[in-house]
Amino acid sequence: MIRFRSFRATLLTVLLAAVAATQIAIYTMVAFVNHREARREIETDLEAAAIAFERVSSDHVRQLAISATAVARDYAFRQNFFTFLEDAETLQSAMASARDRIDADLNAWVDLDGATITALPAAPDDLFAEIVLRADESEEARATGYIELDGELYVAAAVPIYAPTIVAWWVVGTRVDSTLASDLHAMTGVDVSFANTQGQITASSLEAPLREALTRQVPGLTMDDSTMQQLSLQEQSILVRVRPVPLDSGGHLLTLLQYSLHEKLAPSRRLGRLIFFVSLGGIAVAAILGAGLARRLSRPVQALAHHTQLIAAGDYTTRLELNRRDELGDLAHAFNAMSTGLAERDQVRDLLDKNVSPEVAAELMREGAALGGEEREVTILFADLRGFTTFAEDLPARDVVAQLNRYLDRMTAAIESAGGVIDKFIGDEIMALFGAPVSAPDCAHRALQAAQAMRSALAELNREFVAESLPPLAFGIGINSARVIAGNIGSHRRLNYSVIGDGVNLAARLQALTRREEFGTDLILSESTLIAARRHAPYPSRDLGKHLVKGRHEPVRIYTLGD
């Protein structure tokens, strides 16, 4: 299958193919109909020519018969006829005189037994026996038919000679020649040829080359006048109808009625050429109009594709300007509305990312902001600055906020690099979650990794502060692993994704224990956290013993990392 690289080429090709297919279909249909109608008209014309031949030949022979009858009834002719019978030479002279009087090509006097008395041209004794017999048996004492003599064909009539009864028969005839064929052609528009019993063309309205070509094909013709036969003569298709006519002399006269299919189709060929050139013109016009239409359609499509790329790249400010009132114009308006909607969505997403962690934002975008939560295993980390109040007293408020943001930014990066989620900032305190909202089987391990990263980040930040003549910072971190409720907490108008439960309170209490100097550490974790983390990595730790914490009736065993 052909594949195009542009919509314009595809549209133009489809349009031209449709126009070309339509024109070809029209041309083919017209050619088929013309060919069928041409054959039908030729068949009608051939039938009409056959009828005309019968009528013309009948008229000729009837006129001859009337003339011969009139002469035969003449008293002087009858007296001479009996006188001439005694002298053969004188009889021939009398026959020639009678022929001249009626202008016949064939003249024969035949006795009552059907034997030829005399004939011009000379004829066998029994040649006219059949037509004379039919004349004798008819009520009118007259008969007509076709006779072949010396290869020539005649249409003949037999009339009686009275004295006062019938004493002989006079057979008169006119030659079936090219003049007759030409007259029939002029009358009907159909070419006519006549063949004798040997299959030789004796007369024809065809020109000599076509006549010779037809003569060669006569033996192969079917003697059936009910169907047309198609021949190829001199590279022309000729439709032929063969009408065998019985001869009184024996055999058949073949009347060949021909019509050139090439000639009959000449008007349709002219029409076909006209259709062809009109089709070419139509295709050319379709190509011009199609190119314009394809360009008019492809440009907006290309603009839409380019605008889609801009949207994919995050450019929601560019507007697609298509001054059209059709569906493409509606699509452009829809694209612009989509750009506005995407810009608003990204603005909301950006605000979410800035106010909550990306994971929480994704959870809210995916699940929706519905109240409620689910129970899951998480690790909670609390980190609080030490001595920040004193730090803030020595600096302007703007600088305090700037330095606090630097601290929070470094801690956030350390937490998120370990897969943690910032739940909230509570002043200078950080609450982080591991295992929510995205489940993590190694949440305790991730929390300890984050704590160590926070230590390193704070050490680096303090080096910067010292270089800037700022006091260094210190923090305390408490970590606990427990099953809590995680989800959207708040009212229908304002929600906050967080976790609640006793495990959260314990993490906060552990962070508070880092203030006690007796422990000498900035990181305290629960026994549950240490056990869970050691499933993934060995963590050297120091047992700080069991201690009571606020809100608990039973002491809690706590640890810190390191020897």
C-alpha positions in Angstrom: 0.0 0.0 0.0 1.3 3.5 -0.9 2.1 5.6 2.1 2.3 9.4 1.8 4.3 11.6 4.1 1.9 14.5 4.0 -1.8 15.0 4.5 -1.8 17.3 1.5 -0.4 14.6 -0.9 -2.8 12.0 0.5 -5.9 14.3 0.1 -4.8 15.4 -3.4 -4.1 11.8 -4.5 -7.5 10.6 -3.2 -9.3 13.4 -4.9 -7.6 12.9 -8.2 -8.1 9.1 -8.0 -11.8 9.6 -7.3 -12.2 12.0 -10.3 -10.1 9.8 -12.5 -12.1 6.7 -11.5 -15.4 8.6 -12.1 -14.2 9.7 -15.6 -13.0 6.2 -16.5 -16.3 4.7 -15.3 -18.2 7.2 -17.4 -16.0 6.6 -20.4 -16.3 2.8 -20.1 -20.0 3.0 -19.6 -20.5 5.3 -22.6 -18.3 3.1 -24.7 -20.2 -0.1 -23.7 -23.6 1.5 -24.3 -22.5 2.9 -27.7 -21.1 -0.4 -28.7 -24.2 -2.3 -27.7 -26.5 0.3 -29.4 -24.3 0.2 -32.5 -24.7 -3.5 -32.8 -28.4 -3.2 -32.2 -28.8 -0.5 -34.9 -26.7 -2.5 -37.3 -28.9 -5.5 -36.7 -31.9 -3.4 -37.4 -30.3 -1.9 -40.5 -29.3 -5.3 -41.8 -32.9 -6.6 -41.4 -34.2 -3.5 -43.2 -31.7 -4.1 -46.0 -32.8 -7.7 -46.3 -36.4 -6.5 -46.6 -35.4 -3.8 -49.1 -33.6 -6.4 -51.2 -36.6 -8.6 -51.4 -38.8 -5.6 -52.3 -36.4 -4.2 -54.9 -35.8 -7.6 -56.6 -39.5 -8.3 -56.5 -40.3 -4.9 -58.0 -37.7 -5.5 -60.8 -38.9 -8.9 -61.7 -42.6 -7.9 -61.4 -42.0 -5.1 -63.9 -40.2 -7.6 -66.2 -43.1 -10.0 -65.8 -45.6 -7.4 -66.7 -43.7 -6.3 -69.7 -43.1 -9.9 -70.8 -46.8 -10.7 -70.3 -47.8 -7.7 -72.4 -45.5 -8.7 -75.2 -46.5 -12.4 -75.0 -50.1 -11.4 -75.5 -49.3 -9.4 -78.6 -50.8 -11.1 -81.7 -47.9 -10.4 -83.9 -45.5 -11.8 -81.3 -47.5 -15.0 -81.1 -47.7 -15.4 -84.8 -43.9 -14.8 -85.2 -43.2 -17.2 -82.2 -44.8 -20.1 -84.1 -43.1 -19.1 -87.3 -39.7 -18.8 -85.7 -39.9 -22.2 -84.1 -39.2 -23.7 -87.5 -36.0 -21.8 -88.0 -33.4 -21.8 -85.2 -31.4 -18.8 -86.6 -34.6 -16.8 -87.0 -35.7 -17.9 -83.6 -32.5 -16.4 -82.0 -33.2 -13.1 -83.8 -36.7 -13.0 -82.5 -35.5 -13.7 -79.0 -33.0 -10.8 -79.2 -35.8 -8.5 -80.5 -38.1 -9.6 -77.6 -35.2 -9.1 -75.1 -34.7 -5.6 -76.4 -38.4 -4.8 -76.1 -38.5 -5.6 -72.3 -34.8 -4.8 -71.5 -34.2 -8.1 -69.7 -30.8 -9.5 -69.0 -32.1 -13.1 -69.2 -34.6 -14.4 -71.8 -35.6 -18.0 -72.4 -38.5 -19.7 -74.1 -39.3 -23.0 -72.5 -41.7 -25.7 -73.7 -44.5 -27.2 -71.6 -42.2 -30.0 -70.5 -39.7 -27.5 -69.1 -37.1 -28.0 -71.8 -35.3 -24.9 -73.1 -36.3 -23.9 -76.6 -33.9 -21.0 -76.8 -32.2 -18.7 -74.3 -30.1 -15.6 -74.2 -27.6 -16.2 -72.8 -27.5 -19.9 -73.7 -28.7 -22.2 -71.0 -29.0 -25.9 -70.3 -32.2 -27.6 -71.4 -33.5 -28.2 -67.8 -32.3 -25.0 -66.2 -35.8 -23.4 -66.1 -37.8 -26.5 -65.4 -38.4 -25.7 -61.7 -39.6 -22.1 -62.2 -41.8 -23.2 -65.1 -43.3 -26.0 -63.0 -44.2 -23.6 -60.2 -45.7 -21.2 -62.7 -47.8 -23.9 -64.2 -49.1 -24.9 -60.8 -49.9 -21.4 -59.7 -53.4 -19.9 -60.1 -51.9 -16.8 -61.8 -49.8 -18.9 -64.2 -46.7 -16.9 -63.1 -43.8 -17.6 -60.8 -40.7 -15.7 -59.7 -37.4 -17.0 -58.3 -33.6 -16.8 -58.5 -31.5 -18.6 -61.1 -27.8 -19.1 -61.5 -26.4 -19.3 -65.1 -22.7 -19.5 -65.9 -21.9 -18.3 -62.4 -24.1 -15.2 -62.8 -27.2 -14.7 -60.6 -30.6 -13.6 -61.9 -33.9 -12.8 -60.4 -36.4 -14.2 -62.9 -40.1 -14.6 -63.7 -41.9 -17.2 -65.8 -44.9 -16.0 -67.8 -47.1 -18.0 -70.2 -47.3 -17.7 -74.0 -50.9 -18.2 -75.2 -52.2 -19.5 -78.5 -54.9 -19.3 -77.3 -53.9 -21.8 -74.5 -50.5 -21.9 -73.0 -48.2 -23.3 -75.6 -44.9 -22.3 -74.0 -43.3 -20.3 -71.2 -41.2 -17.1 -71.3 -38.6 -16.8 -68.6 -37.3 -13.3 -68.2 -34.8 -12.1 -65.6 -32.6 -9.2 -64.4 -29.0 -9.8 -63.3 -28.2 -9.5 -59.6 -25.2 -7.3 -60.1 -23.2 -4.6 -58.4 -25.6 -1.9 -59.7 -28.4 -3.6 -57.7 -26.0 -3.9 -54.7 -25.1 -0.2 -54.9 -28.7 0.8 -55.2 -29.5 -1.2 -52.1 -26.5 0.4 -50.3 -27.7 3.9 -51.3 -31.2 3.1 -50.1 -30.3 1.5 -46.8 -26.7 2.4 -45.9 -25.9 -1.3 -45.7 -23.3 -2.9 -48.0 -24.7 -5.8 -49.9 -22.8 -8.7 -51.6 -24.1 -11.7 -53.5 -22.4 -15.1 -53.7 -23.2 -17.9 -56.1 -23.3 -21.6 -55.2 -19.5 -21.8 -55.5 -19.1 -19.1 -52.8 -17.8 -16.6 -55.3 -18.8 -13.0 -54.9 -20.6 -12.1 -58.1 -21.7 -8.6 -57.1 -21.0 -6.3 -54.2 -21.3 -2.7 -53.1 -17.9 -3.0 -51.4 -14.7 -1.7 -52.8 -12.4 -4.1 -54.5 -10.0 -4.8 -51.6 -12.8 -5.4 -49.1 -14.6 -7.5 -51.7 -11.6 -9.7 -52.2 -11.1 -10.0 -48.4 -14.8 -11.0 -48.1 -14.5 -13.6 -50.8 -11.8 -15.4 -48.9 -14.0 -15.6 -45.8 -17.2 -16.7 -47.4 -16.5 -20.5 -47.0 -16.2 -20.0 -43.2 -19.5 -18.3 -42.8 -22.4 -20.0 -41.1 -25.5 -20.2 -43.3 -27.8 -18.9 -40.6 -29.7 -15.7 -41.1 -30.8 -15.5 -37.4 -27.5 -14.2 -36.1 -24.9 -11.6 -37.0 -21.4 -12.8 -37.6 -18.3 -10.6 -37.1 -15.5 -10.6 -39.6 -12.3 -8.6 -39.8 -11.8 -7.1 -43.3 -8.8 -4.9 -43.9 -8.4 -4.3 -40.2 -12.1 -3.3 -40.0 -14.7 -5.1 -37.9 -17.6 -6.0 -40.1 -20.9 -7.4 -38.9 -22.4 -9.8 -41.5 -25.8 -11.4 -41.8 -26.1 -14.2 -44.3 -29.4 -14.8 -46.0 -29.5 -18.0 -48.1 -32.0 -17.8 -50.9 -33.0 -21.0 -52.7 -32.2 -21.1 -56.4 -34.6 -22.6 -58.9 -31.5 -23.8 -60.7 -30.4 -25.6 -57.5 -28.3 -24.5 -54.5 -28.6 -21.2 -52.8 -28.0 -17.5 -53.6 -26.1 -16.0 -50.6 -27.1 -12.5 -49.8 -24.4 -11.0 -47.6 -25.5 -7.9 -45.7 -22.6 -6.1 -44.2 -22.1 -3.1 -41.9 -18.8 -1.7 -40.7 -18.8 -1.6 -37.0 -15.9 0.7 -37.2 -18.0 3.1 -39.3 -21.0 2.8 -37.0 -18.9 3.5 -34.0 -17.3 6.5 -35.6 -19.7 9.0 -33.8 -19.2 7.2 -30.5 -15.4 7.4 -31.0 -15.7 11.1 -31.5 -17.8 11.3 -28.4 -15.2 9.1 -26.6 -12.4 11.5 -27.7 -14.5 14.4 -26.5 -15.1 12.7 -23.2 -11.4 11.9 -22.9 -10.4 15.5 -23.4 -13.1 16.7 -21.1 -11.9 14.1 -18.6 -8.4 15.4 -18.9 -9.6 18.9 -18.4 -11.7 17.7 -15.4 -8.7 16.0 -13.9 -6.6 19.1 -14.5 -9.2 21.4 -12.9 -9.6 18.8 -10.1 -5.8 18.9 -9.6 -5.8 22.7 -9.3 -8.8 22.9 -7.1 -7.6 19.8 -5.1 -4.2 21.4 -4.6 -5.9 24.5 -3.3 -8.3 22.6 -1.1 -5.5 20.3 0.2 -3.4 23.4 1.0 -6.3 25.0 2.7 -6.9 21.9 4.8 -3.3 20.9 5.4 -2.1 24.3 6.6 -4.6 24.3 9.5 -3.7 20.7 10.3 0.0 21.5 10.3 -0.7 24.5 12.5 -2.7 22.2 14.8 0.2 19.7 14.8 2.7 22.5 15.6 0.5 23.8 18.3 0.3 20.3 19.8 4.1 20.2 19.9 4.1 23.5 21.8 1.6 22.2 24.3 3.6 19.0 24.7 6.6 21.2 25.4 4.7 23.0 28.1 3.9 26.3 26.2 0.3 27.1 27.1 0.5 30.8 26.3 0.6 30.6 22.5 -2.8 30.7 20.9 -3.8 29.1 17.7 -5.3 31.7 15.3 -7.5 30.1 12.6 -10.0 32.5 11.2 -12.4 29.8 10.0 -16.0 29.1 10.7 -15.9 25.4 10.0 -15.0 22.4 12.0 -11.2 23.2 11.9 -12.0 26.6 13.4 -14.0 24.9 16.2 -11.0 22.6 16.7 -8.7 25.6 17.0 -11.0 27.1 19.6 -11.0 23.7 21.4 -7.2 23.6 21.4 -7.0 27.1 22.8 -9.5 26.1 25.5 -7.4 23.0 26.2 -4.3 25.1 26.5 -6.0 27.4 29.0 -7.2 24.3 31.0 -3.8 22.7 30.9 -2.2 26.0 32.1 -4.6 26.2 34.9 -4.0 22.5 35.8 -0.3 23.0 35.8 -0.6 26.1 37.9 -2.7 24.1 40.4 -0.2 21.3 40.2 2.7 23.7 40.7 0.9 25.2 43.7 0.3 21.7 45.1 4.0 20.8 44.6 5.0 23.9 46.4 2.6 23.4 49.3 2.7 19.6 49.5 5.2 17.0 48.3 5.0 15.9 44.7 3.9 12.4 45.8 1.0 13.9 47.8 0.1 16.1 44.9 0.1 13.1 42.5 -2.0 11.2 45.0 -4.5 14.0 45.2 -4.6 14.4 41.4 -5.1 10.7 40.9 -7.4 9.7 43.7 -9.2 13.0 44.3 -9.5 15.1 47.4 -11.9 13.0 49.4 -11.9 12.8 53.2 -10.8 9.5 54.7 -7.7 7.3 54.9 -6.3 3.8 55.2 -4.2 2.0 57.7 -0.6 1.3 56.6 2.9 0.7 57.9 5.0 4.0 57.8 8.0 5.5 59.3 7.6 9.0 60.7 10.6 11.5 61.1 10.5 14.7 63.1 13.4 17.1 62.9 13.5 20.3 65.0 16.1 23.1 65.1 18.0 23.7 68.4 18.6 27.2 69.6 16.8 28.8 66.6 15.2 31.4 68.9 18.6 32.7 69.9 19.7 32.6 66.2 16.7 34.7 65.3 17.3 37.3 67.9 20.6 38.4 66.3 19.3 38.8 62.7 16.7 40.9 61.0 13.4 39.1 60.3 14.1 39.0 56.5 17.5 37.3 57.0 16.0 34.9 59.5 13.4 33.8 57.0 16.1 33.5 54.3 18.4 31.4 56.4 15.5 29.2 57.6 14.5 28.6 54.0 18.1 27.6 53.2 18.0 25.1 56.0 14.6 23.7 55.1 15.6 23.5 51.4 18.7 21.4 52.3 16.8 19.1 54.6 14.0 18.7 52.1 16.5 17.6 49.4 18.0 15.1 51.8 14.7 13.6 52.8 13.3 13.4 49.2 16.6 11.9 48.0 15.9 9.0 50.3 12.3 8.6 49.1 10.7 10.5 51.9 7.7 12.9 51.7 7.5 16.2 53.5 4.2 16.1 55.4 4.4 19.7 56.8 6.6 22.4 58.1 5.8 23.5 61.6 7.8 26.6 62.0 11.4 25.3 62.1 10.2 21.8 62.6 9.9 19.2 59.8 7.5 16.3 59.7 8.4 13.7 57.0 6.8 10.4 56.0 8.3 7.2 54.5 5.8 4.7 53.1 3.0 7.2 52.5 1.3 8.1 50.3 3.4 5.7 48.2 3.9 2.4 49.9 7.6 1.4 50.6 8.4 -1.9 52.3 11.8 -0.5 53.2 10.4 2.7 54.7 12.5 2.4 58.0 15.7 1.9 56.0 14.8 5.0 53.9 14.2 7.1 57.0 17.6 6.2 58.5 19.2 7.0 55.1 17.5 10.4 55.2 18.6 11.1 58.7 22.2 10.5 57.8 21.9 12.6 54.7 20.4 15.4 56.9 23.4 15.2 59.2 25.7 15.6 56.2 23.7 18.4 54.7 23.6 20.3 58.0 27.3 20.0 58.4 27.8 21.5 54.9 25.3 24.3 55.6 27.1 25.2 58.9 30.4 25.5 57.0 28.7 28.0 54.8 27.2 29.8 57.7 30.6 30.1 59.4 32.1 31.4 56.2 29.3 34.0 56.2 29.9 34.9 59.9 26.6 33.3 60.9 26.1 31.1 63.9 25.8 27.4 63.1 22.6 25.4 63.5 21.8 22.2 65.3 18.8 19.9 65.2 17.3 16.9 66.8 15.7 14.0 64.9 13.2 11.4 66.2 12.1 8.4 64.1 9.5 5.8 64.7 7.9 3.0 62.6 4.3 2.1 63.3 0.9 1.3 61.7 -1.0 4.6 61.4 -4.0 6.0 59.4 -2.8 7.9 56.3 -5.1 10.0 54.2 -6.9 13.3 53.7 -7.6 14.9 57.0 -9.6 18.1 57.5 -12.9 19.6 56.4 -14.8 19.5 53.2 -13.4 23.0 52.3 -9.8 22.4 53.4 -7.9 19.2 53.4 -4.4 18.1 54.4 -2.8 14.8 53.6 -1.2 13.5 56.7 -0.9 10.5 59.1 -2.4 10.2 62.6 -2.0 7.6 65.3 0.0 6.8 68.4 3.1 6.1 66.3 3.1 9.7 65.1 3.0 11.0 68.7 5.9 8.7 69.7 8.1 10.0 66.9 7.5 13.5 68.1 8.3 12.5 71.7 11.6 10.8 70.5 12.6 14.0 68.8 12.0 15.9 72.0 14.2 13.4 73.9 17.2 14.6 71.8 17.2 17.8 73.9 18.4 15.8 77.0 22.1 16.0 77.4 22.4 12.6 79.0 21.8 10.9 75.7 24.4 13.0 73.9 22.9 12.5 70.4 20.9 14.4 67.8 19.1 11.3 66.6 16.9 8.9 68.5 14.9 6.1 66.9 12.5 3.5 68.3 13.3 -0.2 68.5 10.6 -1.0 65.8 12.5 1.3 63.4 15.9 -0.3 64.1 14.5 -3.8 63.7 12.8 -2.9 60.4 15.8 -1.1 59.0 18.2 -3.9 59.8 16.2 -6.1 57.4 17.8 -4.1 54.6 21.2 -3.0 55.9 23.3 -3.4 59.0 23.1 -0.3 61.2 25.5 0.0 64.1 23.5 1.4 67.1 23.8 2.4 70.7 21.1 1.3 73.1 19.9 4.2 75.1 17.7 2.0 77.4 14.1 2.2 78.2 12.4 5.5 79.0 9.0 6.8 79.7 7.7 9.3 77.3 4.8 11.6 77.6 1.5 9.8 76.8 2.8 6.3 77.3 2.4 4.2 80.5 5.1 1.7 79.5 8.7 2.7 78.9 10.0 2.6 75.4 13.4 1.3 74.4 15.3 3.8 72.3 18.5 3.8 70.2 20.8 6.1 68.3 23.0 5.3 65.4 26.7 4.8 65.9 28.9 2.9 68.3 
